[in-house]
Amino acid sequence: MSAGAATWLVVLAALLAANLPFVNERLFVVGPRRAPKAFGWRLLELAVAGGLTLLLGSALESSLGQRAPQGWEFYAAWTCLMLTLASPGFVWRYLRRGAPAAAHE
């Protein structure tokens, strides 16, 4: 796999992983259904998905050659990227769909 294809694979995996906690009600996609799932669970799922995406990127980087050392700046930028990529799912879940019908009564 070329470096460009590996980069796009990681970006697409990060986009999917960042939005997945907001579009389903199951814990970690395959766990028991929680309706409604608490925001804390969604944040935990986002953190775990971000870590798994980092592992995918690290594995792809290792397969292409030598891994570059990463400092705290990389992980801070990665956290900001995951939060940015999660914004469509967050907007859909909490801002676009609105409050449940019972809250309007």
Biopython code that builds the backbone (N, CA, C, O; Angstrom):
import numpy as np
from Bio.PDB.StructureBuilder import StructureBuilder

atoms = [
    (1, "MET", "N", (0.845, -1.175, 0.000)),
    (1, "MET", "CA", (0.000, 0.000, 0.000)),
    (1, "MET", "C", (0.890, 1.238, 0.000)),
    (1, "MET", "O", (1.889, 1.289, 0.718)),
    (2, "SER", "N", (0.531, 2.225, -0.797)),
    (2, "SER", "CA", (1.330, 3.442, -0.866)),
    (2, "SER", "C", (1.073, 4.319, 0.364)),
    (2, "SER", "O", (0.108, 4.125, 1.103)),
    (3, "ALA", "N", (1.955, 5.270, 0.550)),
    (3, "ALA", "CA", (1.819, 6.162, 1.703)),
    (3, "ALA", "C", (0.560, 7.011, 1.587)),
    (3, "ALA", "O", (-0.107, 7.266, 2.590)),
    (4, "GLY", "N", (0.232, 7.448, 0.390)),
    (4, "GLY", "CA", (-0.973, 8.254, 0.193)),
    (4, "GLY", "C", (-2.239, 7.470, 0.497)),
    (4, "GLY", "O", (-3.155, 7.988, 1.134)),
    (5, "ALA", "N", (-2.293, 6.217, 0.041)),
    (5, "ALA", "CA", (-3.459, 5.376, 0.311)),
    (5, "ALA", "C", (-3.575, 5.084, 1.803)),
    (5, "ALA", "O", (-4.681, 5.070, 2.343)),
    (6, "ALA", "N", (-2.455, 4.854, 2.473)),
    (6, "ALA", "CA", (-2.478, 4.600, 3.914)),
    (6, "ALA", "C", (-2.959, 5.833, 4.666)),
    (6, "ALA", "O", (-3.702, 5.713, 5.640)),
    (7, "THR", "N", (-2.547, 7.004, 4.230)),
    (7, "THR", "CA", (-2.984, 8.243, 4.874)),
    (7, "THR", "C", (-4.488, 8.413, 4.755)),
    (7, "THR", "O", (-5.160, 8.726, 5.738)),
    (8, "TRP", "N", (-5.020, 8.208, 3.553)),
    (8, "TRP", "CA", (-6.461, 8.360, 3.356)),
    (8, "TRP", "C", (-7.247, 7.293, 4.112)),
    (8, "TRP", "O", (-8.350, 7.556, 4.591)),
    (9, "LEU", "N", (-6.688, 6.104, 4.218)),
    (9, "LEU", "CA", (-7.350, 5.054, 4.992)),
    (9, "LEU", "C", (-7.479, 5.456, 6.452)),
    (9, "LEU", "O", (-8.531, 5.261, 7.061)),
    (10, "VAL", "N", (-6.418, 6.015, 7.015)),
    (10, "VAL", "CA", (-6.451, 6.439, 8.420)),
    (10, "VAL", "C", (-7.417, 7.613, 8.605)),
    (10, "VAL", "O", (-8.147, 7.656, 9.595)),
    (11, "VAL", "N", (-7.431, 8.551, 7.677)),
    (11, "VAL", "CA", (-8.344, 9.692, 7.790)),
    (11, "VAL", "C", (-9.793, 9.227, 7.709)),
    (11, "VAL", "O", (-10.625, 9.680, 8.495)),
    (12, "LEU", "N", (-10.112, 8.335, 6.779)),
    (12, "LEU", "CA", (-11.479, 7.822, 6.665)),
    (12, "LEU", "C", (-11.866, 6.984, 7.887)),
    (12, "LEU", "O", (-13.001, 7.059, 8.360)),
    (13, "ALA", "N", (-10.928, 6.193, 8.392)),
    (13, "ALA", "CA", (-11.199, 5.416, 9.610)),
    (13, "ALA", "C", (-11.443, 6.345, 10.790)),
    (13, "ALA", "O", (-12.310, 6.073, 11.621)),
    (14, "ALA", "N", (-10.688, 7.441, 10.876)),
    (14, "ALA", "CA", (-10.881, 8.403, 11.964)),
    (14, "ALA", "C", (-12.235, 9.094, 11.845)),
    (14, "ALA", "O", (-12.905, 9.317, 12.853)),
    (15, "LEU", "N", (-12.642, 9.433, 10.632)),
    (15, "LEU", "CA", (-13.941, 10.068, 10.429)),
    (15, "LEU", "C", (-15.072, 9.136, 10.841)),
    (15, "LEU", "O", (-16.016, 9.559, 11.509)),
    (16, "LEU", "N", (-14.982, 7.895, 10.454)),
    (16, "LEU", "CA", (-15.998, 6.913, 10.830)),
    (16, "LEU", "C", (-15.984, 6.675, 12.345)),
    (16, "LEU", "O", (-17.036, 6.649, 12.985)),
    (17, "ALA", "N", (-14.802, 6.503, 12.902)),
    (17, "ALA", "CA", (-14.685, 6.224, 14.339)),
    (17, "ALA", "C", (-15.156, 7.400, 15.186)),
    (17, "ALA", "O", (-15.712, 7.197, 16.265)),
    (18, "ALA", "N", (-14.943, 8.620, 14.717)),
    (18, "ALA", "CA", (-15.343, 9.793, 15.499)),
    (18, "ALA", "C", (-16.853, 9.978, 15.522)),
    (18, "ALA", "O", (-17.391, 10.499, 16.499)),
    (19, "ASN", "N", (-17.546, 9.564, 14.472)),
    (19, "ASN", "CA", (-18.991, 9.781, 14.403)),
    (19, "ASN", "C", (-19.802, 8.586, 14.875)),
    (19, "ASN", "O", (-20.979, 8.732, 15.202)),
    (20, "LEU", "N", (-19.201, 7.422, 14.915)),
    (20, "LEU", "CA", (-19.921, 6.213, 15.310)),
    (20, "LEU", "C", (-20.562, 6.294, 16.703)),
    (20, "LEU", "O", (-21.686, 5.820, 16.860)),
    (21, "PRO", "N", (-19.908, 6.868, 17.718)),
    (21, "PRO", "CA", (-20.564, 6.935, 19.034)),
    (21, "PRO", "C", (-21.848, 7.761, 19.038)),
    (21, "PRO", "O", (-22.701, 7.565, 19.903)),
    (22, "PHE", "N", (-21.996, 8.675, 18.093)),
    (22, "PHE", "CA", (-23.148, 9.564, 18.094)),
    (22, "PHE", "C", (-24.305, 9.061, 17.235)),
    (22, "PHE", "O", (-25.413, 9.587, 17.338)),
    (23, "VAL", "N", (-24.080, 8.069, 16.402)),
    (23, "VAL", "CA", (-25.148, 7.623, 15.509)),
    (23, "VAL", "C", (-25.787, 6.305, 15.924)),
    (23, "VAL", "O", (-26.706, 5.838, 15.251)),
    (24, "ASN", "N", (-25.329, 5.692, 17.007)),
    (24, "ASN", "CA", (-25.977, 4.460, 17.472)),
    (24, "ASN", "C", (-26.157, 4.497, 18.986)),
    (24, "ASN", "O", (-25.543, 5.304, 19.683)),
    (25, "GLU", "N", (-26.996, 3.622, 19.464)),
    (25, "GLU", "CA", (-27.298, 3.561, 20.895)),
    (25, "GLU", "C", (-26.666, 2.348, 21.578)),
    (25, "GLU", "O", (-26.892, 2.133, 22.769)),
    (26, "ARG", "N", (-25.891, 1.565, 20.861)),
    (26, "ARG", "CA", (-25.232, 0.400, 21.450)),
    (26, "ARG", "C", (-23.885, 0.808, 22.026)),
    (26, "ARG", "O", (-23.224, 1.709, 21.510)),
    (27, "LEU", "N", (-23.486, 0.137, 23.098)),
    (27, "LEU", "CA", (-22.180, 0.405, 23.689)),
    (27, "LEU", "C", (-21.100, -0.202, 22.809)),
    (27, "LEU", "O", (-21.113, -1.402, 22.535)),
    (28, "PHE", "N", (-20.180, 0.620, 22.375)),
    (28, "PHE", "CA", (-19.076, 0.198, 21.513)),
    (28, "PHE", "C", (-19.575, -0.553, 20.279)),
    (28, "PHE", "O", (-18.943, -1.519, 19.852)),
    (29, "VAL", "N", (-20.664, -0.137, 19.720)),
    (29, "VAL", "CA", (-21.294, -0.608, 18.484)),
    (29, "VAL", "C", (-21.897, -1.994, 18.605)),
    (29, "VAL", "O", (-22.923, -2.253, 17.977)),
    (30, "VAL", "N", (-21.318, -2.896, 19.376)),
    (30, "VAL", "CA", (-21.809, -4.276, 19.447)),
    (30, "VAL", "C", (-22.384, -4.654, 20.808)),
    (30, "VAL", "O", (-22.951, -5.737, 20.959)),
    (31, "GLY", "N", (-22.246, -3.785, 21.789)),
    (31, "GLY", "CA", (-22.700, -4.092, 23.139)),
    (31, "GLY", "C", (-24.203, -3.968, 23.300)),
    (31, "GLY", "O", (-24.929, -3.817, 22.318)),
    (32, "PRO", "N", (-24.666, -4.031, 24.530)),
    (32, "PRO", "CA", (-26.111, -3.929, 24.764)),
    (32, "PRO", "C", (-26.629, -2.540, 24.397)),
    (32, "PRO", "O", (-25.908, -1.544, 24.450)),
    (33, "ARG", "N", (-27.886, -2.516, 24.028)),
    (33, "ARG", "CA", (-28.517, -1.262, 23.620)),
    (33, "ARG", "C", (-28.848, -0.421, 24.848)),
    (33, "ARG", "O", (-29.405, -0.925, 25.823)),
    (34, "ARG", "N", (-28.509, 0.836, 24.796)),
    (34, "ARG", "CA", (-28.824, 1.800, 25.845)),
    (34, "ARG", "C", (-29.637, 2.916, 25.191)),
    (34, "ARG", "O", (-29.173, 3.562, 24.252)),
    (35, "ALA", "N", (-30.816, 3.130, 25.679)),
    (35, "ALA", "CA", (-31.619, 4.202, 25.098)),
    (35, "ALA", "C", (-32.135, 5.096, 26.203)),
    (35, "ALA", "O", (-32.927, 4.604, 27.006)),
    (36, "PRO", "N", (-31.784, 6.297, 26.319)),
    (36, "PRO", "CA", (-30.717, 6.955, 25.554)),
    (36, "PRO", "C", (-29.359, 6.703, 26.208)),
    (36, "PRO", "O", (-29.261, 6.556, 27.426)),
    (37, "LYS", "N", (-28.338, 6.657, 25.397)),
    (37, "LYS", "CA", (-26.979, 6.434, 25.892)),
    (37, "LYS", "C", (-26.451, 7.748, 26.475)),
    (37, "LYS", "O", (-26.593, 8.807, 25.863)),
    (38, "ALA", "N", (-25.854, 7.673, 27.641)),
    (38, "ALA", "CA", (-25.352, 8.870, 28.322)),
    (38, "ALA", "C", (-24.179, 9.475, 27.553)),
    (38, "ALA", "O", (-23.453, 8.778, 26.845)),
    (39, "PHE", "N", (-24.014, 10.787, 27.711)),
    (39, "PHE", "CA", (-22.946, 11.504, 27.015)),
    (39, "PHE", "C", (-21.565, 10.998, 27.442)),
    (39, "PHE", "O", (-20.637, 10.982, 26.634)),
    (40, "GLY", "N", (-21.425, 10.590, 28.696)),
    (40, "GLY", "CA", (-20.149, 10.044, 29.164)),
    (40, "GLY", "C", (-19.740, 8.787, 28.414)),
    (40, "GLY", "O", (-18.563, 8.600, 28.107)),
    (41, "TRP", "N", (-20.715, 7.918, 28.113)),
    (41, "TRP", "CA", (-20.422, 6.726, 27.319)),
    (41, "TRP", "C", (-19.950, 7.119, 25.931)),
    (41, "TRP", "O", (-19.030, 6.510, 25.385)),
    (42, "ARG", "N", (-20.581, 8.139, 25.358)),
    (42, "ARG", "CA", (-20.190, 8.585, 24.014)),
    (42, "ARG", "C", (-18.757, 9.118, 24.015)),
    (42, "ARG", "O", (-17.999, 8.857, 23.081)),
    (43, "LEU", "N", (-18.382, 9.864, 25.057)),
    (43, "LEU", "CA", (-17.008, 10.363, 25.149)),
    (43, "LEU", "C", (-16.004, 9.227, 25.323)),
    (43, "LEU", "O", (-14.932, 9.239, 24.718)),
    (44, "LEU", "N", (-16.355, 8.251, 26.151)),
    (44, "LEU", "CA", (-15.473, 7.095, 26.332)),
    (44, "LEU", "C", (-15.296, 6.338, 25.015)),
    (44, "LEU", "O", (-14.182, 5.955, 24.657)),
    (45, "GLU", "N", (-16.402, 6.127, 24.298)),
    (45, "GLU", "CA", (-16.313, 5.456, 22.997)),
    (45, "GLU", "C", (-15.458, 6.254, 22.020)),
    (45, "GLU", "O", (-14.690, 5.674, 21.252)),
    (46, "LEU", "N", (-15.586, 7.589, 22.042)),
    (46, "LEU", "CA", (-14.785, 8.437, 21.168)),
    (46, "LEU", "C", (-13.302, 8.303, 21.494)),
    (46, "LEU", "O", (-12.474, 8.237, 20.586)),
    (47, "ALA", "N", (-12.961, 8.262, 22.774)),
    (47, "ALA", "CA", (-11.557, 8.107, 23.184)),
    (47, "ALA", "C", (-11.004, 6.751, 22.762)),
    (47, "ALA", "O", (-9.885, 6.667, 22.256)),
    (48, "VAL", "N", (-11.781, 5.691, 22.969)),
    (48, "VAL", "CA", (-11.328, 4.352, 22.582)),
    (48, "VAL", "C", (-11.183, 4.254, 21.056)),
    (48, "VAL", "O", (-10.212, 3.688, 20.553)),
    (49, "ALA", "N", (-12.149, 4.806, 20.335)),
    (49, "ALA", "CA", (-12.077, 4.781, 18.871)),
    (49, "ALA", "C", (-10.868, 5.576, 18.378)),
    (49, "ALA", "O", (-10.214, 5.175, 17.415)),
    (50, "GLY", "N", (-10.572, 6.688, 19.027)),
    (50, "GLY", "CA", (-9.386, 7.459, 18.669)),
    (50, "GLY", "C", (-8.110, 6.675, 18.907)),
    (50, "GLY", "O", (-7.185, 6.721, 18.095)),
    (51, "GLY", "N", (-8.058, 5.954, 20.022)),
    (51, "GLY", "CA", (-6.888, 5.117, 20.298)),
    (51, "GLY", "C", (-6.728, 3.990, 19.291)),
    (51, "GLY", "O", (-5.613, 3.689, 18.863)),
    (52, "LEU", "N", (-7.837, 3.366, 18.912)),
    (52, "LEU", "CA", (-7.760, 2.299, 17.907)),
    (52, "LEU", "C", (-7.333, 2.841, 16.548)),
    (52, "LEU", "O", (-6.609, 2.173, 15.809)),
    (53, "THR", "N", (-7.772, 4.034, 16.223)),
    (53, "THR", "CA", (-7.357, 4.654, 14.967)),
    (53, "THR", "C", (-5.871, 4.991, 15.012)),
    (53, "THR", "O", (-5.169, 4.846, 14.011)),
    (54, "LEU", "N", (-5.388, 5.441, 16.170)),
    (54, "LEU", "CA", (-3.944, 5.667, 16.318)),
    (54, "LEU", "C", (-3.157, 4.378, 16.119)),
    (54, "LEU", "O", (-2.100, 4.383, 15.487)),
    (55, "LEU", "N", (-3.668, 3.274, 16.655)),
    (55, "LEU", "CA", (-2.993, 1.987, 16.463)),
    (55, "LEU", "C", (-2.975, 1.584, 14.994)),
    (55, "LEU", "O", (-1.970, 1.068, 14.504)),
    (56, "LEU", "N", (-4.085, 1.819, 14.284)),
    (56, "LEU", "CA", (-4.124, 1.531, 12.848)),
    (56, "LEU", "C", (-3.087, 2.362, 12.108)),
    (56, "LEU", "O", (-2.352, 1.838, 11.272)),
    (57, "GLY", "N", (-3.024, 3.650, 12.411)),
    (57, "GLY", "CA", (-2.041, 4.518, 11.768)),
    (57, "GLY", "C", (-0.618, 4.100, 12.077)),
    (57, "GLY", "O", (0.247, 4.133, 11.202)),
    (58, "SER", "N", (-0.371, 3.708, 13.312)),
    (58, "SER", "CA", (0.965, 3.258, 13.711)),
    (58, "SER", "C", (1.345, 1.974, 12.982)),
    (58, "SER", "O", (2.483, 1.823, 12.537)),
    (59, "ALA", "N", (0.396, 1.052, 12.859)),
    (59, "ALA", "CA", (0.674, -0.205, 12.152)),
    (59, "ALA", "C", (0.952, 0.049, 10.672)),
    (59, "ALA", "O", (1.860, -0.550, 10.097)),
    (60, "LEU", "N", (0.180, 0.925, 10.065)),
    (60, "LEU", "CA", (0.415, 1.238, 8.657)),
    (60, "LEU", "C", (1.745, 1.951, 8.459)),
    (60, "LEU", "O", (2.453, 1.690, 7.487)),
    (61, "GLU", "N", (2.086, 2.845, 9.371)),
    (61, "GLU", "CA", (3.365, 3.541, 9.286)),
    (61, "GLU", "C", (4.533, 2.558, 9.443)),
    (61, "GLU", "O", (5.544, 2.673, 8.750)),
    (62, "SER", "N", (4.388, 1.605, 10.346)),
    (62, "SER", "CA", (5.438, 0.600, 10.544)),
    (62, "SER", "C", (5.591, -0.287, 9.312)),
    (62, "SER", "O", (6.702, -0.688, 8.966)),
    (63, "SER", "N", (4.476, -0.590, 8.653)),
    (63, "SER", "CA", (4.563, -1.441, 7.470)),
    (63, "SER", "C", (5.192, -0.710, 6.284)),
    (63, "SER", "O", (5.733, -1.347, 5.379)),
    (64, "LEU", "N", (5.124, 0.616, 6.285)),
    (64, "LEU", "CA", (5.705, 1.394, 5.197)),
    (64, "LEU", "C", (7.179, 1.707, 5.424)),
    (64, "LEU", "O", (7.890, 2.038, 4.476)),
    (65, "GLY", "N", (7.639, 1.607, 6.644)),
    (65, "GLY", "CA", (9.030, 1.927, 6.959)),
    (65, "GLY", "C", (9.174, 2.158, 8.443)),
    (65, "GLY", "O", (8.406, 1.633, 9.249)),
    (66, "GLN", "N", (10.167, 2.951, 8.793)),
    (66, "GLN", "CA", (10.444, 3.215, 10.201)),
    (66, "GLN", "C", (9.439, 4.207, 10.767)),
    (66, "GLN", "O", (9.116, 5.206, 10.126)),
    (67, "ARG", "N", (8.943, 3.927, 11.977)),
    (67, "ARG", "CA", (8.003, 4.834, 12.649)),
    (67, "ARG", "C", (8.730, 6.063, 13.157)),
    (67, "ARG", "O", (9.843, 5.974, 13.675)),
    (68, "ALA", "N", (8.091, 7.206, 13.004)),
    (68, "ALA", "CA", (8.644, 8.453, 13.532)),
    (68, "ALA", "C", (8.256, 8.587, 14.998)),
    (68, "ALA", "O", (7.139, 8.227, 15.372)),
    (69, "PRO", "N", (9.151, 9.097, 15.834)),
    (69, "PRO", "CA", (8.794, 9.303, 17.237)),
    (69, "PRO", "C", (7.750, 10.414, 17.361)),
    (69, "PRO", "O", (7.780, 11.392, 16.614)),
    (70, "GLN", "N", (6.824, 10.252, 18.313)),
    (70, "GLN", "CA", (5.747, 11.217, 18.502)),
    (70, "GLN", "C", (5.863, 11.834, 19.888)),
    (70, "GLN", "O", (6.038, 11.134, 20.885)),
    (71, "GLY", "N", (5.762, 13.141, 19.930)),
    (71, "GLY", "CA", (5.757, 13.865, 21.207)),
    (71, "GLY", "C", (4.340, 14.185, 21.628)),
    (71, "GLY", "O", (3.380, 13.774, 20.976)),
    (72, "TRP", "N", (4.211, 14.917, 22.713)),
    (72, "TRP", "CA", (2.890, 15.255, 23.232)),
    (72, "TRP", "C", (2.118, 16.135, 22.254)),
    (72, "TRP", "O", (0.887, 16.120, 22.241)),
    (73, "GLU", "N", (2.847, 16.912, 21.426)),
    (73, "GLU", "CA", (2.184, 17.786, 20.469)),
    (73, "GLU", "C", (1.351, 16.990, 19.466)),
    (73, "GLU", "O", (0.256, 17.403, 19.084)),
    (74, "PHE", "N", (1.883, 15.846, 19.047)),
    (74, "PHE", "CA", (1.161, 14.989, 18.105)),
    (74, "PHE", "C", (-0.152, 14.517, 18.716)),
    (74, "PHE", "O", (-1.191, 14.557, 18.058)),
    (75, "TYR", "N", (-0.115, 14.072, 19.962)),
    (75, "TYR", "CA", (-1.316, 13.552, 20.610)),
    (75, "TYR", "C", (-2.326, 14.668, 20.905)),
    (75, "TYR", "O", (-3.534, 14.436, 20.861)),
    (76, "ALA", "N", (-1.840, 15.873, 21.204)),
    (76, "ALA", "CA", (-2.747, 17.011, 21.388)),
    (76, "ALA", "C", (-3.431, 17.363, 20.073)),
    (76, "ALA", "O", (-4.633, 17.626, 20.047)),
    (77, "ALA", "N", (-2.667, 17.368, 18.979)),
    (77, "ALA", "CA", (-3.255, 17.652, 17.668)),
    (77, "ALA", "C", (-4.223, 16.543, 17.257)),
    (77, "ALA", "O", (-5.257, 16.818, 16.648)),
    (78, "TRP", "N", (-3.894, 15.290, 17.586)),
    (78, "TRP", "CA", (-4.776, 14.168, 17.251)),
    (78, "TRP", "C", (-6.100, 14.264, 18.015)),
    (78, "TRP", "O", (-7.164, 13.982, 17.463)),
    (79, "THR", "N", (-6.026, 14.662, 19.281)),
    (79, "THR", "CA", (-7.242, 14.834, 20.071)),
    (79, "THR", "C", (-8.121, 15.921, 19.467)),
    (79, "THR", "O", (-9.335, 15.749, 19.354)),
    (80, "CYS", "N", (-7.519, 17.026, 19.082)),
    (80, "CYS", "CA", (-8.284, 18.107, 18.446)),
    (80, "CYS", "C", (-8.872, 17.652, 17.117)),
    (80, "CYS", "O", (-9.999, 18.019, 16.785)),
    (81, "LEU", "N", (-8.124, 16.857, 16.349)),
    (81, "LEU", "CA", (-8.638, 16.343, 15.082)),
    (81, "LEU", "C", (-9.828, 15.424, 15.308)),
    (81, "LEU", "O", (-10.824, 15.519, 14.591)),
    (82, "MET", "N", (-9.740, 14.531, 16.297)),
    (82, "MET", "CA", (-10.859, 13.631, 16.578)),
    (82, "MET", "C", (-12.094, 14.408, 17.030)),
    (82, "MET", "O", (-13.210, 14.060, 16.642)),
    (83, "LEU", "N", (-11.922, 15.440, 17.834)),
    (83, "LEU", "CA", (-13.060, 16.251, 18.264)),
    (83, "LEU", "C", (-13.668, 17.012, 17.086)),
    (83, "LEU", "O", (-14.886, 17.168, 17.005)),
    (84, "THR", "N", (-12.825, 17.479, 16.184)),
    (84, "THR", "CA", (-13.318, 18.169, 14.995)),
    (84, "THR", "C", (-14.066, 17.210, 14.081)),
    (84, "THR", "O", (-15.129, 17.550, 13.562)),
    (85, "LEU", "N", (-13.522, 16.018, 13.881)),
    (85, "LEU", "CA", (-14.183, 15.036, 13.028)),
    (85, "LEU", "C", (-15.486, 14.536, 13.637)),
    (85, "LEU", "O", (-16.372, 14.087, 12.911)),
    (86, "ALA", "N", (-15.616, 14.608, 14.961)),
    (86, "ALA", "CA", (-16.833, 14.156, 15.632)),
    (86, "ALA", "C", (-17.940, 15.203, 15.600)),
    (86, "ALA", "O", (-19.067, 14.910, 15.998)),
    (87, "SER", "N", (-17.650, 16.404, 15.141)),
    (87, "SER", "CA", (-18.659, 17.466, 15.189)),
    (87, "SER", "C", (-19.905, 17.173, 14.353)),
    (87, "SER", "O", (-20.991, 17.528, 14.809)),
    (88, "PRO", "N", (-19.845, 16.554, 13.166)),
    (88, "PRO", "CA", (-21.106, 16.248, 12.466)),
    (88, "PRO", "C", (-22.015, 15.311, 13.261)),
    (88, "PRO", "O", (-23.227, 15.524, 13.306)),
    (89, "GLY", "N", (-21.455, 14.288, 13.879)),
    (89, "GLY", "CA", (-22.255, 13.370, 14.688)),
    (89, "GLY", "C", (-22.819, 14.046, 15.915)),
    (89, "GLY", "O", (-23.964, 13.793, 16.288)),
    (90, "PHE", "N", (-22.034, 14.907, 16.555)),
    (90, "PHE", "CA", (-22.504, 15.643, 17.727)),
    (90, "PHE", "C", (-23.647, 16.575, 17.347)),
    (90, "PHE", "O", (-24.658, 16.637, 18.047)),
    (91, "VAL", "N", (-23.489, 17.302, 16.237)),
    (91, "VAL", "CA", (-24.542, 18.220, 15.786)),
    (91, "VAL", "C", (-25.808, 17.440, 15.465)),
    (91, "VAL", "O", (-26.903, 17.865, 15.832)),
    (92, "TRP", "N", (-25.674, 16.313, 14.791)),
    (92, "TRP", "CA", (-26.850, 15.513, 14.444)),
    (92, "TRP", "C", (-27.549, 14.994, 15.699)),
    (92, "TRP", "O", (-28.776, 15.031, 15.788)),
    (93, "ARG", "N", (-26.777, 14.516, 16.658)),
    (93, "ARG", "CA", (-27.355, 13.910, 17.860)),
    (93, "ARG", "C", (-27.982, 14.944, 18.789)),
    (93, "ARG", "O", (-29.103, 14.753, 19.260)),
    (94, "TYR", "N", (-27.270, 16.039, 19.058)),
    (94, "TYR", "CA", (-27.703, 16.946, 20.114)),
    (94, "TYR", "C", (-28.299, 18.264, 19.626)),
    (94, "TYR", "O", (-29.095, 18.866, 20.347)),
    (95, "LEU", "N", (-27.949, 18.724, 18.453)),
    (95, "LEU", "CA", (-28.441, 20.018, 18.005)),
    (95, "LEU", "C", (-29.520, 19.904, 16.927)),
    (95, "LEU", "O", (-30.518, 20.623, 16.980)),
    (96, "ARG", "N", (-29.339, 19.035, 15.976)),
    (96, "ARG", "CA", (-30.288, 18.923, 14.865)),
    (96, "ARG", "C", (-31.554, 18.179, 15.257)),
    (96, "ARG", "O", (-32.652, 18.607, 14.901)),
    (97, "ARG", "N", (-31.429, 17.091, 15.972)),
    (97, "ARG", "CA", (-32.590, 16.277, 16.314)),
    (97, "ARG", "C", (-33.458, 16.927, 17.373)),
    (97, "ARG", "O", (-34.643, 16.612, 17.474)),
    (98, "GLY", "N", (-32.902, 17.814, 18.153)),
    (98, "GLY", "CA", (-33.689, 18.505, 19.168)),
    (98, "GLY", "C", (-33.955, 17.642, 20.385)),
    (98, "GLY", "O", (-33.460, 16.521, 20.502)),
    (99, "ALA", "N", (-34.735, 18.186, 21.270)),
    (99, "ALA", "CA", (-35.071, 17.483, 22.510)),
    (99, "ALA", "C", (-36.144, 16.424, 22.247)),
    (99, "ALA", "O", (-36.905, 16.543, 21.287)),
    (100, "PRO", "N", (-36.212, 15.394, 23.087)),
    (100, "PRO", "CA", (-37.275, 14.389, 22.943)),
    (100, "PRO", "C", (-38.647, 15.026, 23.098)),
    (100, "PRO", "O", (-38.788, 16.094, 23.694)),
    (101, "ALA", "N", (-39.659, 14.352, 22.549)),
    (101, "ALA", "CA", (-41.028, 14.890, 22.555)),
    (101, "ALA", "C", (-41.547, 15.069, 23.979)),
    (101, "ALA", "O", (-42.337, 15.983, 24.218)),
    (102, "ALA", "N", (-41.139, 14.244, 24.923)),
    (102, "ALA", "CA", (-41.626, 14.339, 26.307)),
    (102, "ALA", "C", (-41.153, 15.649, 26.967)),
    (102, "ALA", "O", (-41.801, 16.145, 27.889)),
    (103, "ALA", "N", (-40.051, 16.194, 26.506)),
    (103, "ALA", "CA", (-39.524, 17.424, 27.110)),
    (103, "ALA", "C", (-40.342, 18.642, 26.708)),
    (103, "ALA", "O", (-40.284, 19.671, 27.381)),
    (104, "HIS", "N", (-41.104, 18.542, 25.620)),
    (104, "HIS", "CA", (-41.894, 19.677, 25.154)),
    (104, "HIS", "C", (-43.258, 19.766, 25.825)),
    (104, "HIS", "O", (-43.953, 20.767, 25.654)),
    (105, "GLU", "N", (-43.656, 18.768, 26.572)),
    (105, "GLU", "CA", (-44.987, 18.761, 27.186)),
    (105, "GLU", "C", (-45.024, 19.507, 28.482)),
    (105, "GLU", "O", (-46.075, 19.588, 29.118)),
]
sb = StructureBuilder()
sb.init_structure("model")
sb.init_model(0)
sb.init_chain("A")
sb.init_seg("    ")
for serial, (resi, resn, name, xyz) in enumerate(atoms, 1):
    if name == "N":
        sb.init_residue(resn, " ", resi, " ")
    sb.init_atom(name, np.array(xyz, "f"), 0.0, 1.0, " ", f" {name:<3s}", serial, name[0])
structure = sb.get_structure()
